Each structure stands twice: as C-alpha cells, then as structure tokens.
Amino acid sequence: MTPQWPEPGGLFTASSGPGVTPQLGGVPGFRDLLPDEAEVLRGAQESLLAEMRRWGYRHVITPMVESTEVLELGLGAEQRRRLFKFVDTSGDVVALVGERTVPVARVVSGKLRAAALPLRLCYAGPVLSNDEGRFQMRRETYQVGAELVGAAGTVADAEVIALAARCLEATGLRRYQVDVGHAEFFQGIMDAVKLPDSIKAGVRGALAARDFVALEEILDQTSLRSAEHELLLRFPALRGGPEILAAAAGLVSNRRSERALGELARVRELLVAHGLGDVVSLDLGAIRDFDYYTGIIFEGYGPDLGRPVAQGGRYDGLLARFGRPAPATGFVVLLDLVSEMLKHAARPPGLPRIDAAVAWTGTGLEAALRLGSTLRLFGMRAVVDTEARSEEEAKSWWRGVGAANLIRCRGGATVSWTTPGRRTRRLPPEQVAARLAGALGTR
C-alpha cells in the first residue's frame, strides 16, 4: 500500500521511497529556541525566581508527567481534553502537564503534608496543550509560578498580586497593568438567574473568551427578564477604578456578589499600600477558564499585547480534593509572552556576551587552556579555540564568536591581547587575566 504523505507544510516533506526525512522545522506547535531567544527567556526566568525568593517563596520541581487520576482531581473536562495522554509500559494512562498548580497541590497534600502552613512555593518549567482549536498557536509554553498555600483572606490575595506585579518589573517590563476581579461576583449572578446548566456553561465560555457576539446570541435564546438580560450584557463592561464597585453594587442584589465586591474593595486598598495603586484596575467581567478558582482573580498585561502575561487567583477548594483542605492562591507568568515583549521593547535586554576568545598557535594550546580556566574562575565567559590558527584566521574567528577580547597564545610566557579600538598588547597571561577581572568587577 502506498503511504499517504501529508501536504507540504505537514510533518514530512513531499517525497517517496527511502530517504524521506522529517522537516527540519519540527512539529507544528513546538519550536526551537535559538541562542538569543533562549538567553532572553532564561534571563527572565532567573529574574522571576530571584524575585519570588526575595518574598520568601521556595523552589520546587514537579515532573512533566502526572497520572490522569491526579489531574482529574484538579482539572475540569475542558482542561482534561487538552492534555497529551499516553499509556506507559505498565499500562497506566498518564498525561503531560498542561499547568502546574495541580501538581503542586499534590505535593503539598502528599510529601509536604507534615509541613506547617502557610507554604510559599515557586516553580518553573514547560507545559503542554493538545488543543486542536489552537493548532497554529504554541502547544508547548514556558511558565514561572508561585503558590501561597494555607493563607486565607485579602492580605494573602494582595501579597500574591503584588508579587506578580513586582515579578513583571523584575523581568524588565516598565509598562504594565494588573486587572483584578472576583470569581464569586459572576457566580452570584449565575445563582440568581434561572438558566439550565448547559446555558450557564455557554455564558461562562463566551465571557471567558470575551466573545460578546456569542454571548448575546446565547442570551437571546433564553427567557431571561430584561433586567437580567441587560445585567449579563453589561457585565463585561464593569471595568475601571474603585468607582465601578458602587456601580456594580447597584446592579446586583445577592449576598454572594455583594461579599465579592467587599473583598475587592479591601484588596485594592492593600495594593495601594503595596505601592501599586497606579497599575491596578478592577475588572468584574474577568472570567477564568479553570474551574478551581473561588475568589480574587487577576491578570497582568504588558504594553501592546492583547493577552495576559500573568494570571492567577484564589482556589480554596483544590487542596481538599487531594485530602488536605487548605485555602490557597497563586499565579503564573507566561515566559514566552514576556520574552516576546522584551525582544520588541524600545530597549531590549542586553544578551550575555563572551568576555574573551582565546586563540592559539604552535605550542600555545596548553597556555590557552590554562588561561581559559583562569578567566572562568574569575567569573568571565571564555571560549578556547579548538584548532591552531594564524593571526588573521584568529581575528576572523574572534569576530565570528562575538567576544569582547581576543587573546592569542603562542607559548607560555606572553600572550597578545586585542580589544576593539585599541592596539594589540603583549603581556604575561596572569596580567591579562587580572586586568580583565578588574574590568569585570567595575561593570
């Protein structure tokens, strides 16, 4: 039987017979990170984890694979549908993680069960989504997150939101906004209206996607009174400063939504005390697509990007599903989006540069190796050439490497040291190392 090859742009290039090779571009939805992009992403990750540690959060690492039983405890049907699943050699069905809050909840309820609460934990790593509807988007993304487990109330909510904001600053973003909402405000409205569960799910999905055309079409098919119909249509527009709390209070008459407004008011006061009053906006129309959120929710936005780069909120019911009831709140920063914004910023982050390219000729190899080791001990980035080169060849190699300095070893006594814009000097190796280390210390 002749194999049916995909069209060009699929997994394989058009060819027949032996020698067919996978496309060098890789699998759609997954990507290679080349050195410059990988350095930006890695630098952002390190900055985020360092900021979280300053707030007392400790790093944990959870695996990329979880049992489907664990994930089913924490995720709704839609989130489970997106998972990559496979059967391991024992016959168990396992899945690649699509988010890391559920694995952290498992760890807190299991191996950290004896640890006193509250626990402040942070993590970093890739997550995967097998969502056919987003096939052209990235199916593997990178996240850094923090979870505050065992702390209830608005003080904990404000801490996590403030940490998320400071994390965005730590990556180098100077313009950003944090929209704060409350999951219970919407739930109170849903309790008050008489609609079938399937219709409520459709309303929730349309609001989560901010698809207001779909929302209106769903509502037009219901028998809602005009006041309820108008409230749900106005719901997404309840955004702004503290003044919208009074406006929202005039639209609802259920205790669940009213309590949510009171908590929002208090959290905003605390965020002002954190020094973040200018970047915080209230968004009562915010709906998250994860089922476990129970209270304050929030999203962080950078400049000129319609998608949130950070998102999180309170999920007080999740830990109980793993046998350790405890309140909790947390967030993730989407590293891919942060690094994208940093690349296109007016002043992109500086990439690490190699401090010295060490070339050699004749009997200079051992001296070059020793000098490279010495420079690295001083904290410098040094690359030693793998082959002997003439002076002109060494300079060409140096330019290709992109190092700040060229050091060329011919023997053990002296080396030549070249820096752009200055004449080449001949010095003992230890003097070159000392001078470069001194220059490094003044950066």
N, C-alpha and C positions, 0 to 999 in steps of 0.2 A: 504493500500500500504506500502510495506517495505521500510524504508528510506535507501538511498544510502549514506553510510558513506564514508568520504574521506579515502584515503590510509594512513597508518601510516606516521606521519610527517605532516599531514594536521591539520585542526583546532581541530578535536576531536580524541581521542584515539579509537582504534577499540573495539567496544563493541555493544551489542544490548540490547534493553529493557530499563527499568527505571534505573536511577543512572548513566547515561552517563555524564561525566563532561568534561569541556574544558581542553585542555592540560595546564599544569602549566607553559609551556614555553611562552605562549601568542601568539598573532597574528604574522605571519611571516612579517618581515619588520619593526616591532615595538619591542622595547626592554625595559627591566627594567634596571635602573641604580642602582647598589648596592652601599653601602655607600662609599667605597673607590673611585670608579669611579665617583660617583656623586659629591664627595668633590673636585676631581681634576677639573671636568667640571665647578663646581660652582666657584671655586677659579679663574680659567681662565676667567670666565665671569666677575667677580668683578674687576679683574685686567684690563681687556679691558675697561669696563665702566669708571673706575677711570682715565685711560689714556685719554680717549675721553673727559672727563670733564676737564682735565688739558688743553686741547686745546680749551675749550670754547663751547663744544657740550653739549646740554641739553637733558635729558632723556624724551622720550615719550613712551607710551604704546598703541599699537593698538590691536584690537580684533583678535582672531583666525579665525573668520568667517567674510566674506565680501559678499556683493551681487555680483552675476555674472555680472551684468551690470557694476559695478565699475571695476572688474577685466578684463572684456573685453576691457575696455578703454586703459588698460596699457599692456596687455599681447598678444602675438601672438597666432596663432592657436595651435602650438605645446605645448606651456606652458599651455594653457587652457585645452588641452586634459589631462594633467597630474593631474588636480585638483580633489580632492574629492568633489563631489557635492551631495546635498540632498535638499529635499523640507521641509520647516519649516511648522509650524501649520497654518500659514496664506496662504500657497500655493505658497510662493515665493521660487525660486531656489537660494540657497546660496552655498558658497564653503568655504572650509578650505584653508587658505592662503598657497601658495607654495613659496612665497618670500614676503618681507616686504617693498620694495621700493614703490610699487604701493599704499599700504595703507597710507604710509607717504605722498605721493603726494596728496592723497585725503584729508588728514588732513590739509596740507599746503594750499590747494586750498579752503578749507571749514572753519573749526573752527579757523585756523590761518591766514585767508585771510587778516585780518587787520594788522597782524604783519609785521614790517619792514623787508625788505630783505637786506643782506643775513641772512638766518636762518641756524644755525648749530644744528642738531638734531641727537640723537643716540637712539638705541633701542636694545632689546634682547628678544629672545623667540624661541619657536619651529616653524618649518614649515613642511608641509607635501606634499608628491608627490605620486600620484597614477599611477606610470609608470610601466606597466606590463613588459616592457623590462628590468627593473632593479629590478625585484621581489626579487632577493636574496640580494639586497642591502638594506640599511636603507631607509624606506619610511617616517620616522619622524627624523628630524635632528634639531640641535640647532644652532642658529646664533646670532652674535652680529654685528650690523651695524652702520654706520654713514652716514649722508647725508648733503652736503653743498648746500643749495638751494638759488639761486639768485646771484651767483657769476660766471661770465664768465671768460674765459681766462686761460692762462697757470699757473699763480700764484695760482689760486684755484686748478687746476689739481695737481700741485706739492704738495700743502698742504695736499690734501686727500691721495695721495700716501705716503707721508712722515708719516702721521698719521697712516696709515695701517702698515707701517714698524715698527714704534715705538710700535704699539699695539702687534705685534708679539713678540717683545723683552719683552714687559710687561708681557706676559704670561710665560716667562721663556725660549723661544727659543733663542738659541745663534747663530745658523747657519741657515740662510735663504737667499732667493734670490727673488727679485721683477722683473718680466718681464713686460715691458711697451710697448704697441703697440698703434695703432690708427685705429678706425673703418673706417675712411674715406679713408685710403690708399687702403683697399680692395674694397670699394665702387667705388672709382675712376677707378680701374682696371675693375670692372664689368660693369661700364658705357661704357668703351672703347671697350669691346668685344661684338660682336653681337651674343647673345645667347638667346633662349627662356627663359622666366621666370622660367619655371619648371627645366630647366637645371641649371640655376643660383642657384636655391634653392638647388639642389643636390650638386653643387660645394661647396656652403656655408656649408651644413650639413657635407660633408666629411671633410672639413677643420676644422670645429668646433670640430669634433670627432678625428681629426688628423689621419684619415683613408686614407692614401696616396694610397693604392691599389685601393680603391673605387674611389678616385679622378682621378687616371689615367684611370680607366675603363670608367668613365663618359666622360672625355676629348677625349678619343679615338673614341667615338661615335659622336663627333661634327665635323664641317667643319672648325674649327679654323685654321688660318695660323700657320705655325711652330713657329714663334716668339711669338705669343700669347699663344700657347700651352706650349711652354717652360717656359714662364713667370709664368703661373699658377702652373706649376710643381715646379719651383724654389721658388715660393712664400713662402712656409712653412719653407724654409731653411734660410730665411733672419733674422737671429738672431745673436746677439753679442753686441759689443760695438759701440761707435759712428761712427766707420768706415763703418758700414753697411748702414748708411744714404746716403753716397756718392755712394755706390754700388747700392742701391735701386733707387736713382735719375737717374742713367744711364739706368734703365730698364723701366721707365715709362715716358710718355710724356703728361699727363693730369693734369690740374690745381688742381683738387681735391686731387689727390695723392701727388702732389708737396707741397700743403699747409699743408697736414698732416705731411710730413717729416719736414717742417719748425717748426711746433708746437712741434714735438717730440724732435727736437734738443734743443729748448728752455726749455722744461720741464726737460730734462736731466741736463742742466746747473743749473737749480734751485734745483734739487735734490742733486747735488754736493754741493750747498750752504747749503742745509739741513744736510749735513754730511753723505749722503747716496750713494756717488759715487761708493763705493766698492761693494754694494749689488744690484745695479740696472743694468739690462741687457735690451737691446732693442729686441723686438720680433714683427716684422712686419707681421708674419704669424699668429698672435693671432686672433682668431675669437670667439666671444661670442655667446651663443645660445639664448640670449634675444634680441628681436627686437628693444628695445628702445635706444640702445647705439648709440651715434652720434659723438664721438670724441675720446679723450685719453681713453684707456682701460688698465687694468693691472691685473696681477695675482701674488700672493705671494706663494712661495714654501718653505717647510721645508726640512730637510735632509731625504734622503731615502724614499721619498714618491712621486709617480708619479702624484698625483692630487694636484691642488692648495688648500691651506688652507685659502687664502683670495683672493677675486676677486671683481672688480668694474670698474667704469669708468664714463664717461660723458654721460648724457641723456637729452640734451637740449629741446627735443620735447615733453617729457612726461607731464610736468605740463600744457601745452596748451590744452591737451586732457581733462583736468579737469576744464578748464576755467580760469586758471591763468598762462599765458605764463611767463616762467622764465627759465634761464639756471640752470643746476644742475649737481652735480657729487657726487659720494658716493661709498661705498664698504661694503661688509660683510666679517666677519671672520667665518669660519666653525668650531664651537667649538668642534664637535665630533672628527674631524681630529687633531685639536690642542691637545686635551686631550689624544688622542691615542699616538701621538708623545711624549708627556711629560711622559706618563707611561713607554715608552720604551727608554727614554733618559738615558745617562750614569749616570746622577744624577737626578732621578725622583723628582718631588716636594714633600716636606715633607707634610704629611697629618696632619690636626689638631688633637692633642692628648688631651684626657681628663686629666685635671690637678689633679683632686682629686676624688677618690671613697670614699664616706662617708658611713661606715657601722655602725650598732648599735645593741645593745642587751639590755635586761632588760628595764630600764626606760630611755634609751638614745635616743628614737625616736625624741622627741621634740628638744633636743640639736642638733641632726643630721640635722633636718630640718632648724633650725636657722643658723647652720654653713654653710650648703649648700647655703642658701640665701646670707649670708655674702660673701662667696667666689665669687659668681656670681656678686655681686655688685662691687667687686674688678676687674671684667673682666675675671675671671677664668671660665673654664669649669668644672662643678662639677656635679656628679651624686650621688643621695642618694638612698641607697638600699630600697627595698620595704618590706623586711622581716627581722626579727631578725636572727642573725647567731652567731655561736660560732667563736672563734678566727681562727681556721683552716678553717672553712667554709668561713669566711670573706676573708681570704687570697686567697682562691681558686676563689671566686667571683671577687676579685680585679684583679687577673691575667686574668680572662676572659674578664673583662671590658677593660683592657689595659691602666689603668690610671697610671700617674706618681707617685702618692702618695696614700697611704691608711690611712684614718683617722677613728678611731673606737671610738664610743661614748657609754659609759656605764651609764653616768649620766650627770649632768650639769657642774660639777666643773672642771674636767680634761678629756682630750681625749688622746688616744695613736696615735702616728703619725709614720708611717713606710714609708721609702724610700728605694728603692733597693740599696744594698751595704752599708747601714748604720743601726746601731742598732735602735730599736724602742724607741721613747722618749715619755714621758708623760708630757703634758703641758696644760695650760688653753686654751680653744678654741680660744680666741681672739689673743693669741700669735701665734698659728699655722696659723691663717688667715693672721696676719701681716707678718710673715716670708715668707709665700707662695706668698703674694702680692709683697714683696720686691724682691723675686726671679723672679717673672713675669716681674717686671719693668726693670730687668737687661738683659732680653732676647733681 
